Amino acid sequence: MGVGIVSTLIFLSKSKGEILGFVFMGGSLIKFAVFFVLFYPELHENDASKKATFILFFIPYVITVITEVWYLIRYLNKESENEA
């Protein structure tokens, strides 16, 4: 899911750069919604699997957020250089 959101950001940056912030925020909303639907109920069921379930979600989430922010920073820096 994270790869799909990053791919969408890259694809849209070429044609519709003005909506990248909305795509980023929407992608974060989707990721959290999936977390609360799929993973959150399991976190409260079994104490033994809490840590594993949290890590299963948290590590990919952090990696994709870092990738998204890194790409957006690169894109915005290129845009500001082109305007100057």
PyMOL Python script that loads the backbone (N, CA, C, O; Angstrom):
from pymol import cmd

cmd.read_pdbstr("""\
ATOM      1  N   MET A   1       0.823  -1.185   0.000  1.00  0.00           N
ATOM      2  CA  MET A   1       0.000   0.000   0.000  1.00  0.00           C
ATOM      3  C   MET A   1       0.876   1.262   0.000  1.00  0.00           C
ATOM      4  O   MET A   1       0.590   2.239  -0.692  1.00  0.00           O
ATOM      5  N   GLY A   2       1.937   1.211   0.786  1.00  0.00           N
ATOM      6  CA  GLY A   2       2.854   2.344   0.823  1.00  0.00           C
ATOM      7  C   GLY A   2       3.542   2.580  -0.496  1.00  0.00           C
ATOM      8  O   GLY A   2       3.740   3.724  -0.906  1.00  0.00           O
ATOM      9  N   VAL A   3       3.911   1.500  -1.166  1.00  0.00           N
ATOM     10  CA  VAL A   3       4.546   1.611  -2.487  1.00  0.00           C
ATOM     11  C   VAL A   3       3.574   2.245  -3.474  1.00  0.00           C
ATOM     12  O   VAL A   3       3.978   3.046  -4.317  1.00  0.00           O
ATOM     13  N   GLY A   4       2.303   1.893  -3.373  1.00  0.00           N
ATOM     14  CA  GLY A   4       1.298   2.479  -4.258  1.00  0.00           C
ATOM     15  C   GLY A   4       1.137   3.968  -4.044  1.00  0.00           C
ATOM     16  O   GLY A   4       0.967   4.721  -5.002  1.00  0.00           O
ATOM     17  N   ILE A   5       1.189   4.398  -2.799  1.00  0.00           N
ATOM     18  CA  ILE A   5       1.046   5.826  -2.495  1.00  0.00           C
ATOM     19  C   ILE A   5       2.274   6.593  -2.965  1.00  0.00           C
ATOM     20  O   ILE A   5       2.145   7.671  -3.546  1.00  0.00           O
ATOM     21  N   VAL A   6       3.460   6.049  -2.720  1.00  0.00           N
ATOM     22  CA  VAL A   6       4.685   6.703  -3.201  1.00  0.00           C
ATOM     23  C   VAL A   6       4.683   6.763  -4.723  1.00  0.00           C
ATOM     24  O   VAL A   6       5.067   7.782  -5.297  1.00  0.00           O
ATOM     25  N   SER A   7       4.261   5.696  -5.382  1.00  0.00           N
ATOM     26  CA  SER A   7       4.181   5.688  -6.844  1.00  0.00           C
ATOM     27  C   SER A   7       3.197   6.743  -7.343  1.00  0.00           C
ATOM     28  O   SER A   7       3.450   7.414  -8.344  1.00  0.00           O
ATOM     29  N   THR A   8       2.093   6.881  -6.651  1.00  0.00           N
ATOM     30  CA  THR A   8       1.108   7.902  -7.021  1.00  0.00           C
ATOM     31  C   THR A   8       1.697   9.296  -6.876  1.00  0.00           C
ATOM     32  O   THR A   8       1.482  10.152  -7.734  1.00  0.00           O
ATOM     33  N   LEU A   9       2.443   9.534  -5.790  1.00  0.00           N
ATOM     34  CA  LEU A   9       3.085  10.835  -5.615  1.00  0.00           C
ATOM     35  C   LEU A   9       4.061  11.128  -6.749  1.00  0.00           C
ATOM     36  O   LEU A   9       4.096  12.241  -7.273  1.00  0.00           O
ATOM     37  N   ILE A  10       4.848  10.133  -7.124  1.00  0.00           N
ATOM     38  CA  ILE A  10       5.821  10.320  -8.198  1.00  0.00           C
ATOM     39  C   ILE A  10       5.112  10.574  -9.522  1.00  0.00           C
ATOM     40  O   ILE A  10       5.507  11.466 -10.272  1.00  0.00           O
ATOM     41  N   PHE A  11       4.072   9.803  -9.816  1.00  0.00           N
ATOM     42  CA  PHE A  11       3.331   9.966 -11.060  1.00  0.00           C
ATOM     43  C   PHE A  11       2.668  11.344 -11.126  1.00  0.00           C
ATOM     44  O   PHE A  11       2.739  12.015 -12.155  1.00  0.00           O
ATOM     45  N   LEU A  12       2.027  11.769 -10.037  1.00  0.00           N
ATOM     46  CA  LEU A  12       1.324  13.046 -10.047  1.00  0.00           C
ATOM     47  C   LEU A  12       2.263  14.241 -10.022  1.00  0.00           C
ATOM     48  O   LEU A  12       1.884  15.333 -10.447  1.00  0.00           O
ATOM     49  N   SER A  13       3.484  14.050  -9.530  1.00  0.00           N
ATOM     50  CA  SER A  13       4.414  15.181  -9.487  1.00  0.00           C
ATOM     51  C   SER A  13       4.783  15.655 -10.887  1.00  0.00           C
ATOM     52  O   SER A  13       5.176  16.806 -11.076  1.00  0.00           O
ATOM     53  N   LYS A  14       4.657  14.780 -11.851  1.00  0.00           N
ATOM     54  CA  LYS A  14       4.995  15.143 -13.222  1.00  0.00           C
ATOM     55  C   LYS A  14       3.892  15.958 -13.903  1.00  0.00           C
ATOM     56  O   LYS A  14       4.165  16.715 -14.835  1.00  0.00           O
ATOM     57  N   SER A  15       2.652  15.805 -13.441  1.00  0.00           N
ATOM     58  CA  SER A  15       1.566  16.508 -14.117  1.00  0.00           C
ATOM     59  C   SER A  15       0.758  17.426 -13.205  1.00  0.00           C
ATOM     60  O   SER A  15       0.333  18.497 -13.637  1.00  0.00           O
ATOM     61  N   LYS A  16       0.542  17.035 -11.973  1.00  0.00           N
ATOM     62  CA  LYS A  16      -0.312  17.816 -11.072  1.00  0.00           C
ATOM     63  C   LYS A  16       0.385  18.025  -9.727  1.00  0.00           C
ATOM     64  O   LYS A  16      -0.076  17.539  -8.694  1.00  0.00           O
ATOM     65  N   GLY A  17       1.481  18.743  -9.756  1.00  0.00           N
ATOM     66  CA  GLY A  17       2.276  18.958  -8.552  1.00  0.00           C
ATOM     67  C   GLY A  17       1.559  19.725  -7.463  1.00  0.00           C
ATOM     68  O   GLY A  17       1.928  19.625  -6.293  1.00  0.00           O
ATOM     69  N   GLU A  18       0.541  20.490  -7.823  1.00  0.00           N
ATOM     70  CA  GLU A  18      -0.154  21.309  -6.838  1.00  0.00           C
ATOM     71  C   GLU A  18      -1.028  20.494  -5.877  1.00  0.00           C
ATOM     72  O   GLU A  18      -1.459  21.023  -4.852  1.00  0.00           O
ATOM     73  N   ILE A  19      -1.296  19.234  -6.182  1.00  0.00           N
ATOM     74  CA  ILE A  19      -2.149  18.426  -5.301  1.00  0.00           C
ATOM     75  C   ILE A  19      -1.366  17.384  -4.492  1.00  0.00           C
ATOM     76  O   ILE A  19      -1.968  16.532  -3.838  1.00  0.00           O
ATOM     77  N   LEU A  20      -0.035  17.446  -4.531  1.00  0.00           N
ATOM     78  CA  LEU A  20       0.763  16.435  -3.841  1.00  0.00           C
ATOM     79  C   LEU A  20       0.534  16.433  -2.333  1.00  0.00           C
ATOM     80  O   LEU A  20       0.551  15.369  -1.714  1.00  0.00           O
ATOM     81  N   GLY A  21       0.324  17.576  -1.739  1.00  0.00           N
ATOM     82  CA  GLY A  21       0.055  17.640  -0.303  1.00  0.00           C
ATOM     83  C   GLY A  21      -1.234  16.914   0.059  1.00  0.00           C
ATOM     84  O   GLY A  21      -1.299  16.215   1.071  1.00  0.00           O
ATOM     85  N   PHE A  22      -2.246  17.080  -0.764  1.00  0.00           N
ATOM     86  CA  PHE A  22      -3.510  16.397  -0.520  1.00  0.00           C
ATOM     87  C   PHE A  22      -3.366  14.889  -0.687  1.00  0.00           C
ATOM     88  O   PHE A  22      -3.955  14.118   0.071  1.00  0.00           O
ATOM     89  N   VAL A  23      -2.587  14.471  -1.676  1.00  0.00           N
ATOM     90  CA  VAL A  23      -2.353  13.039  -1.889  1.00  0.00           C
ATOM     91  C   VAL A  23      -1.586  12.462  -0.707  1.00  0.00           C
ATOM     92  O   VAL A  23      -1.897  11.364  -0.243  1.00  0.00           O
ATOM     93  N   PHE A  24      -0.590  13.188  -0.216  1.00  0.00           N
ATOM     94  CA  PHE A  24       0.175  12.745   0.940  1.00  0.00           C
ATOM     95  C   PHE A  24      -0.731  12.579   2.165  1.00  0.00           C
ATOM     96  O   PHE A  24      -0.677  11.556   2.848  1.00  0.00           O
ATOM     97  N   MET A  25      -1.549  13.572   2.433  1.00  0.00           N
ATOM     98  CA  MET A  25      -2.444  13.507   3.591  1.00  0.00           C
ATOM     99  C   MET A  25      -3.506  12.419   3.405  1.00  0.00           C
ATOM    100  O   MET A  25      -3.829  11.706   4.356  1.00  0.00           O
ATOM    101  N   GLY A  26      -4.042  12.286   2.211  1.00  0.00           N
ATOM    102  CA  GLY A  26      -5.015  11.231   1.932  1.00  0.00           C
ATOM    103  C   GLY A  26      -4.409   9.849   2.092  1.00  0.00           C
ATOM    104  O   GLY A  26      -5.045   8.944   2.631  1.00  0.00           O
ATOM    105  N   GLY A  27      -3.179   9.686   1.624  1.00  0.00           N
ATOM    106  CA  GLY A  27      -2.480   8.412   1.781  1.00  0.00           C
ATOM    107  C   GLY A  27      -2.266   8.065   3.248  1.00  0.00           C
ATOM    108  O   GLY A  27      -2.417   6.911   3.648  1.00  0.00           O
ATOM    109  N   SER A  28      -1.913   9.067   4.046  1.00  0.00           N
ATOM    110  CA  SER A  28      -1.758   8.835   5.488  1.00  0.00           C
ATOM    111  C   SER A  28      -3.082   8.433   6.123  1.00  0.00           C
ATOM    112  O   SER A  28      -3.123   7.552   6.982  1.00  0.00           O
ATOM    113  N   LEU A  29      -4.156   9.074   5.703  1.00  0.00           N
ATOM    114  CA  LEU A  29      -5.482   8.735   6.217  1.00  0.00           C
ATOM    115  C   LEU A  29      -5.846   7.295   5.859  1.00  0.00           C
ATOM    116  O   LEU A  29      -6.366   6.555   6.694  1.00  0.00           O
ATOM    117  N   ILE A  30      -5.576   6.910   4.638  1.00  0.00           N
ATOM    118  CA  ILE A  30      -5.877   5.537   4.201  1.00  0.00           C
ATOM    119  C   ILE A  30      -5.062   4.524   5.005  1.00  0.00           C
ATOM    120  O   ILE A  30      -5.592   3.502   5.440  1.00  0.00           O
ATOM    121  N   LYS A  31      -3.773   4.811   5.202  1.00  0.00           N
ATOM    122  CA  LYS A  31      -2.922   3.883   5.957  1.00  0.00           C
ATOM    123  C   LYS A  31      -3.417   3.732   7.393  1.00  0.00           C
ATOM    124  O   LYS A  31      -3.451   2.619   7.919  1.00  0.00           O
ATOM    125  N   PHE A  32      -3.801   4.837   8.033  1.00  0.00           N
ATOM    126  CA  PHE A  32      -4.319   4.739   9.395  1.00  0.00           C
ATOM    127  C   PHE A  32      -5.662   4.025   9.439  1.00  0.00           C
ATOM    128  O   PHE A  32      -5.928   3.269  10.373  1.00  0.00           O
ATOM    129  N   ALA A  33      -6.505   4.253   8.449  1.00  0.00           N
ATOM    130  CA  ALA A  33      -7.796   3.563   8.408  1.00  0.00           C
ATOM    131  C   ALA A  33      -7.596   2.057   8.297  1.00  0.00           C
ATOM    132  O   ALA A  33      -8.264   1.281   8.981  1.00  0.00           O
ATOM    133  N   VAL A  34      -6.671   1.649   7.429  1.00  0.00           N
ATOM    134  CA  VAL A  34      -6.381   0.222   7.291  1.00  0.00           C
ATOM    135  C   VAL A  34      -5.829  -0.336   8.598  1.00  0.00           C
ATOM    136  O   VAL A  34      -6.183  -1.444   9.000  1.00  0.00           O
ATOM    137  N   PHE A  35      -4.969   0.424   9.257  1.00  0.00           N
ATOM    138  CA  PHE A  35      -4.431  -0.017  10.544  1.00  0.00           C
ATOM    139  C   PHE A  35      -5.553  -0.256  11.550  1.00  0.00           C
ATOM    140  O   PHE A  35      -5.591  -1.301  12.199  1.00  0.00           O
ATOM    141  N   PHE A  36      -6.463   0.701  11.683  1.00  0.00           N
ATOM    142  CA  PHE A  36      -7.515   0.569  12.685  1.00  0.00           C
ATOM    143  C   PHE A  36      -8.533  -0.505  12.330  1.00  0.00           C
ATOM    144  O   PHE A  36      -9.163  -1.070  13.223  1.00  0.00           O
ATOM    145  N   VAL A  37      -8.705  -0.796  11.057  1.00  0.00           N
ATOM    146  CA  VAL A  37      -9.639  -1.854  10.669  1.00  0.00           C
ATOM    147  C   VAL A  37      -9.009  -3.235  10.800  1.00  0.00           C
ATOM    148  O   VAL A  37      -9.647  -4.164  11.296  1.00  0.00           O
ATOM    149  N   LEU A  38      -7.757  -3.378  10.356  1.00  0.00           N
ATOM    150  CA  LEU A  38      -7.140  -4.702  10.302  1.00  0.00           C
ATOM    151  C   LEU A  38      -6.293  -5.061  11.527  1.00  0.00           C
ATOM    152  O   LEU A  38      -6.371  -6.186  12.022  1.00  0.00           O
ATOM    153  N   PHE A  39      -5.494  -4.126  12.013  1.00  0.00           N
ATOM    154  CA  PHE A  39      -4.521  -4.459  13.044  1.00  0.00           C
ATOM    155  C   PHE A  39      -4.972  -4.098  14.459  1.00  0.00           C
ATOM    156  O   PHE A  39      -4.676  -4.834  15.400  1.00  0.00           O
ATOM    157  N   TYR A  40      -5.671  -2.997  14.624  1.00  0.00           N
ATOM    158  CA  TYR A  40      -6.040  -2.516  15.955  1.00  0.00           C
ATOM    159  C   TYR A  40      -6.873  -3.518  16.752  1.00  0.00           C
ATOM    160  O   TYR A  40      -6.596  -3.714  17.935  1.00  0.00           O
ATOM    161  N   PRO A  41      -7.886  -4.165  16.157  1.00  0.00           N
ATOM    162  CA  PRO A  41      -8.645  -5.153  16.937  1.00  0.00           C
ATOM    163  C   PRO A  41      -7.769  -6.309  17.442  1.00  0.00           C
ATOM    164  O   PRO A  41      -7.973  -6.811  18.547  1.00  0.00           O
ATOM    165  N   GLU A  42      -6.805  -6.719  16.634  1.00  0.00           N
ATOM    166  CA  GLU A  42      -5.934  -7.811  17.045  1.00  0.00           C
ATOM    167  C   GLU A  42      -4.999  -7.398  18.180  1.00  0.00           C
ATOM    168  O   GLU A  42      -4.608  -8.237  18.992  1.00  0.00           O
ATOM    169  N   LEU A  43      -4.645  -6.143  18.245  1.00  0.00           N
ATOM    170  CA  LEU A  43      -3.778  -5.671  19.327  1.00  0.00           C
ATOM    171  C   LEU A  43      -4.443  -5.811  20.685  1.00  0.00           C
ATOM    172  O   LEU A  43      -3.754  -6.005  21.687  1.00  0.00           O
ATOM    173  N   HIS A  44      -5.741  -5.720  20.740  1.00  0.00           N
ATOM    174  CA  HIS A  44      -6.454  -5.798  22.012  1.00  0.00           C
ATOM    175  C   HIS A  44      -6.911  -7.212  22.359  1.00  0.00           C
ATOM    176  O   HIS A  44      -7.368  -7.458  23.475  1.00  0.00           O
ATOM    177  N   GLU A  45      -6.794  -8.139  21.417  1.00  0.00           N
ATOM    178  CA  GLU A  45      -7.233  -9.504  21.681  1.00  0.00           C
ATOM    179  C   GLU A  45      -6.203 -10.319  22.445  1.00  0.00           C
ATOM    180  O   GLU A  45      -6.533 -10.995  23.419  1.00  0.00           O
ATOM    181  N   ASN A  46      -4.965 -10.254  22.004  1.00  0.00           N
ATOM    182  CA  ASN A  46      -3.950 -11.163  22.521  1.00  0.00           C
ATOM    183  C   ASN A  46      -2.732 -10.365  22.969  1.00  0.00           C
ATOM    184  O   ASN A  46      -2.130  -9.646  22.172  1.00  0.00           O
ATOM    185  N   ASP A  47      -2.368 -10.491  24.245  1.00  0.00           N
ATOM    186  CA  ASP A  47      -1.220  -9.756  24.758  1.00  0.00           C
ATOM    187  C   ASP A  47       0.096 -10.233  24.159  1.00  0.00           C
ATOM    188  O   ASP A  47       1.026  -9.440  24.015  1.00  0.00           O
ATOM    189  N   ALA A  48       0.191 -11.501  23.808  1.00  0.00           N
ATOM    190  CA  ALA A  48       1.439 -12.055  23.285  1.00  0.00           C
ATOM    191  C   ALA A  48       1.768 -11.510  21.901  1.00  0.00           C
ATOM    192  O   ALA A  48       2.943 -11.380  21.556  1.00  0.00           O
ATOM    193  N   SER A  49       0.765 -11.192  21.110  1.00  0.00           N
ATOM    194  CA  SER A  49       1.032 -10.744  19.737  1.00  0.00           C
ATOM    195  C   SER A  49       1.003  -9.230  19.589  1.00  0.00           C
ATOM    196  O   SER A  49       1.123  -8.730  18.471  1.00  0.00           O
ATOM    197  N   LYS A  50       0.848  -8.485  20.677  1.00  0.00           N
ATOM    198  CA  LYS A  50       0.790  -7.032  20.571  1.00  0.00           C
ATOM    199  C   LYS A  50       2.051  -6.449  19.941  1.00  0.00           C
ATOM    200  O   LYS A  50       1.979  -5.641  19.015  1.00  0.00           O
ATOM    201  N   LYS A  51       3.195  -6.865  20.446  1.00  0.00           N
ATOM    202  CA  LYS A  51       4.451  -6.308  19.945  1.00  0.00           C
ATOM    203  C   LYS A  51       4.675  -6.685  18.487  1.00  0.00           C
ATOM    204  O   LYS A  51       5.065  -5.835  17.686  1.00  0.00           O
ATOM    205  N   ALA A  52       4.439  -7.927  18.134  1.00  0.00           N
ATOM    206  CA  ALA A  52       4.642  -8.372  16.757  1.00  0.00           C
ATOM    207  C   ALA A  52       3.692  -7.661  15.795  1.00  0.00           C
ATOM    208  O   ALA A  52       4.098  -7.266  14.702  1.00  0.00           O
ATOM    209  N   THR A  53       2.444  -7.497  16.190  1.00  0.00           N
ATOM    210  CA  THR A  53       1.469  -6.821  15.333  1.00  0.00           C
ATOM    211  C   THR A  53       1.827  -5.353  15.174  1.00  0.00           C
ATOM    212  O   THR A  53       1.719  -4.800  14.079  1.00  0.00           O
ATOM    213  N   PHE A  54       2.250  -4.726  16.252  1.00  0.00           N
ATOM    214  CA  PHE A  54       2.637  -3.325  16.180  1.00  0.00           C
ATOM    215  C   PHE A  54       3.841  -3.143  15.259  1.00  0.00           C
ATOM    216  O   PHE A  54       3.859  -2.229  14.434  1.00  0.00           O
ATOM    217  N   ILE A  55       4.840  -4.002  15.396  1.00  0.00           N
ATOM    218  CA  ILE A  55       6.033  -3.919  14.558  1.00  0.00           C
ATOM    219  C   ILE A  55       5.678  -4.210  13.100  1.00  0.00           C
ATOM    220  O   ILE A  55       6.222  -3.581  12.193  1.00  0.00           O
ATOM    221  N   LEU A  56       4.777  -5.150  12.875  1.00  0.00           N
ATOM    222  CA  LEU A  56       4.334  -5.489  11.526  1.00  0.00           C
ATOM    223  C   LEU A  56       3.754  -4.272  10.817  1.00  0.00           C
ATOM    224  O   LEU A  56       3.928  -4.120   9.608  1.00  0.00           O
ATOM    225  N   PHE A  57       3.077  -3.417  11.544  1.00  0.00           N
ATOM    226  CA  PHE A  57       2.526  -2.203  10.956  1.00  0.00           C
ATOM    227  C   PHE A  57       3.527  -1.056  10.980  1.00  0.00           C
ATOM    228  O   PHE A  57       3.696  -0.360   9.979  1.00  0.00           O
ATOM    229  N   PHE A  58       4.188  -0.854  12.105  1.00  0.00           N
ATOM    230  CA  PHE A  58       4.959   0.363  12.329  1.00  0.00           C
ATOM    231  C   PHE A  58       6.192   0.479  11.433  1.00  0.00           C
ATOM    232  O   PHE A  58       6.463   1.559  10.909  1.00  0.00           O
ATOM    233  N   ILE A  59       6.935  -0.595  11.247  1.00  0.00           N
ATOM    234  CA  ILE A  59       8.157  -0.521  10.445  1.00  0.00           C
ATOM    235  C   ILE A  59       7.848  -0.159   8.990  1.00  0.00           C
ATOM    236  O   ILE A  59       8.460   0.775   8.471  1.00  0.00           O
ATOM    237  N   PRO A  60       6.923  -0.853   8.301  1.00  0.00           N
ATOM    238  CA  PRO A  60       6.604  -0.421   6.926  1.00  0.00           C
ATOM    239  C   PRO A  60       6.015   0.991   6.873  1.00  0.00           C
ATOM    240  O   PRO A  60       6.265   1.730   5.922  1.00  0.00           O
ATOM    241  N   TYR A  61       5.235   1.368   7.888  1.00  0.00           N
ATOM    242  CA  TYR A  61       4.652   2.704   7.914  1.00  0.00           C
ATOM    243  C   TYR A  61       5.740   3.766   7.981  1.00  0.00           C
ATOM    244  O   TYR A  61       5.707   4.740   7.228  1.00  0.00           O
ATOM    245  N   VAL A  62       6.693   3.586   8.871  1.00  0.00           N
ATOM    246  CA  VAL A  62       7.776   4.557   9.016  1.00  0.00           C
ATOM    247  C   VAL A  62       8.610   4.638   7.743  1.00  0.00           C
ATOM    248  O   VAL A  62       8.984   5.730   7.314  1.00  0.00           O
ATOM    249  N   ILE A  63       8.901   3.498   7.141  1.00  0.00           N
ATOM    250  CA  ILE A  63       9.695   3.488   5.909  1.00  0.00           C
ATOM    251  C   ILE A  63       8.973   4.252   4.798  1.00  0.00           C
ATOM    252  O   ILE A  63       9.596   5.039   4.085  1.00  0.00           O
ATOM    253  N   THR A  64       7.680   4.029   4.646  1.00  0.00           N
ATOM    254  CA  THR A  64       6.953   4.721   3.572  1.00  0.00           C
ATOM    255  C   THR A  64       6.785   6.205   3.869  1.00  0.00           C
ATOM    256  O   THR A  64       6.839   7.018   2.946  1.00  0.00           O
ATOM    257  N   VAL A  65       6.583   6.581   5.123  1.00  0.00           N
ATOM    258  CA  VAL A  65       6.465   8.008   5.444  1.00  0.00           C
ATOM    259  C   VAL A  65       7.784   8.719   5.170  1.00  0.00           C
ATOM    260  O   VAL A  65       7.794   9.815   4.608  1.00  0.00           O
ATOM    261  N   ILE A  66       8.891   8.106   5.561  1.00  0.00           N
ATOM    262  CA  ILE A  66      10.199   8.709   5.290  1.00  0.00           C
ATOM    263  C   ILE A  66      10.411   8.843   3.785  1.00  0.00           C
ATOM    264  O   ILE A  66      10.906   9.872   3.324  1.00  0.00           O
ATOM    265  N   THR A  67      10.049   7.830   3.018  1.00  0.00           N
ATOM    266  CA  THR A  67      10.198   7.877   1.562  1.00  0.00           C
ATOM    267  C   THR A  67       9.318   8.965   0.958  1.00  0.00           C
ATOM    268  O   THR A  67       9.767   9.712   0.088  1.00  0.00           O
ATOM    269  N   GLU A  68       8.083   9.062   1.404  1.00  0.00           N
ATOM    270  CA  GLU A  68       7.172  10.074   0.886  1.00  0.00           C
ATOM    271  C   GLU A  68       7.690  11.477   1.183  1.00  0.00           C
ATOM    272  O   GLU A  68       7.722  12.330   0.296  1.00  0.00           O
ATOM    273  N   VAL A  69       8.093  11.713   2.418  1.00  0.00           N
ATOM    274  CA  VAL A  69       8.582  13.041   2.801  1.00  0.00           C
ATOM    275  C   VAL A  69       9.868  13.367   2.051  1.00  0.00           C
ATOM    276  O   VAL A  69      10.040  14.497   1.595  1.00  0.00           O
ATOM    277  N   TRP A  70      10.771  12.403   1.915  1.00  0.00           N
ATOM    278  CA  TRP A  70      12.008  12.625   1.184  1.00  0.00           C
ATOM    279  C   TRP A  70      11.716  13.021  -0.266  1.00  0.00           C
ATOM    280  O   TRP A  70      12.313  13.962  -0.789  1.00  0.00           O
ATOM    281  N   TYR A  71      10.799  12.300  -0.907  1.00  0.00           N
ATOM    282  CA  TYR A  71      10.472  12.611  -2.296  1.00  0.00           C
ATOM    283  C   TYR A  71       9.832  13.987  -2.413  1.00  0.00           C
ATOM    284  O   TYR A  71      10.169  14.755  -3.315  1.00  0.00           O
ATOM    285  N   LEU A  72       8.914  14.303  -1.510  1.00  0.00           N
ATOM    286  CA  LEU A  72       8.259  15.605  -1.568  1.00  0.00           C
ATOM    287  C   LEU A  72       9.247  16.745  -1.335  1.00  0.00           C
ATOM    288  O   LEU A  72       9.135  17.793  -1.970  1.00  0.00           O
ATOM    289  N   ILE A  73      10.201  16.559  -0.445  1.00  0.00           N
ATOM    290  CA  ILE A  73      11.220  17.587  -0.216  1.00  0.00           C
ATOM    291  C   ILE A  73      12.045  17.785  -1.479  1.00  0.00           C
ATOM    292  O   ILE A  73      12.298  18.919  -1.886  1.00  0.00           O
ATOM    293  N   ARG A  74      12.465  16.685  -2.100  1.00  0.00           N
ATOM    294  CA  ARG A  74      13.229  16.783  -3.356  1.00  0.00           C
ATOM    295  C   ARG A  74      12.418  17.507  -4.427  1.00  0.00           C
ATOM    296  O   ARG A  74      12.932  18.385  -5.119  1.00  0.00           O
ATOM    297  N   TYR A  75      11.149  17.132  -4.557  1.00  0.00           N
ATOM    298  CA  TYR A  75      10.293  17.747  -5.582  1.00  0.00           C
ATOM    299  C   TYR A  75      10.119  19.240  -5.317  1.00  0.00           C
ATOM    300  O   TYR A  75      10.241  20.052  -6.234  1.00  0.00           O
ATOM    301  N   LEU A  76       9.838  19.600  -4.086  1.00  0.00           N
ATOM    302  CA  LEU A  76       9.618  21.019  -3.765  1.00  0.00           C
ATOM    303  C   LEU A  76      10.894  21.839  -3.922  1.00  0.00           C
ATOM    304  O   LEU A  76      10.840  22.995  -4.343  1.00  0.00           O
ATOM    305  N   ASN A  77      12.042  21.250  -3.588  1.00  0.00           N
ATOM    306  CA  ASN A  77      13.301  21.966  -3.799  1.00  0.00           C
ATOM    307  C   ASN A  77      13.563  22.191  -5.273  1.00  0.00           C
ATOM    308  O   ASN A  77      14.050  23.257  -5.648  1.00  0.00           O
ATOM    309  N   LYS A  78      13.256  21.216  -6.126  1.00  0.00           N
ATOM    310  CA  LYS A  78      13.435  21.385  -7.573  1.00  0.00           C
ATOM    311  C   LYS A  78      12.508  22.469  -8.101  1.00  0.00           C
ATOM    312  O   LYS A  78      12.901  23.281  -8.939  1.00  0.00           O
ATOM    313  N   GLU A  79      11.275  22.476  -7.604  1.00  0.00           N
ATOM    314  CA  GLU A  79      10.312  23.482  -8.048  1.00  0.00           C
ATOM    315  C   GLU A  79      10.760  24.887  -7.629  1.00  0.00           C
ATOM    316  O   GLU A  79      10.619  25.833  -8.405  1.00  0.00           O
ATOM    317  N   SER A  80      11.292  25.032  -6.429  1.00  0.00           N
ATOM    318  CA  SER A  80      11.720  26.356  -5.979  1.00  0.00           C
ATOM    319  C   SER A  80      12.952  26.818  -6.751  1.00  0.00           C
ATOM    320  O   SER A  80      13.118  28.016  -6.979  1.00  0.00           O
ATOM    321  N   GLU A  81      13.822  25.886  -7.160  1.00  0.00           N
ATOM    322  CA  GLU A  81      14.982  26.252  -7.983  1.00  0.00           C
ATOM    323  C   GLU A  81      14.539  26.675  -9.375  1.00  0.00           C
ATOM    324  O   GLU A  81      15.124  27.586  -9.961  1.00  0.00           O
ATOM    325  N   ASN A  82      13.510  26.023  -9.911  1.00  0.00           N
ATOM    326  CA  ASN A  82      13.017  26.376 -11.245  1.00  0.00           C
ATOM    327  C   ASN A  82      12.345  27.738 -11.258  1.00  0.00           C
ATOM    328  O   ASN A  82      12.388  28.439 -12.269  1.00  0.00           O
ATOM    329  N   GLU A  83      11.721  28.123 -10.145  1.00  0.00           N
ATOM    330  CA  GLU A  83      11.047  29.414 -10.077  1.00  0.00           C
ATOM    331  C   GLU A  83      12.042  30.546  -9.892  1.00  0.00           C
ATOM    332  O   GLU A  83      11.779  31.672 -10.316  1.00  0.00           O
ATOM    333  N   ALA A  84      13.168  30.272  -9.274  1.00  0.00           N
ATOM    334  CA  ALA A  84      14.149  31.338  -8.981  1.00  0.00           C
ATOM    335  C   ALA A  84      14.983  31.694 -10.172  1.00  0.00           C
ATOM    336  O   ALA A  84      15.846  32.567 -10.083  1.00  0.00           O
TER     337      ALA A  84
END
""", "prot")
cmd.dss("prot")
cmd.show_as("cartoon", "prot")
cmd.util.cbc("prot")
cmd.orient("prot")
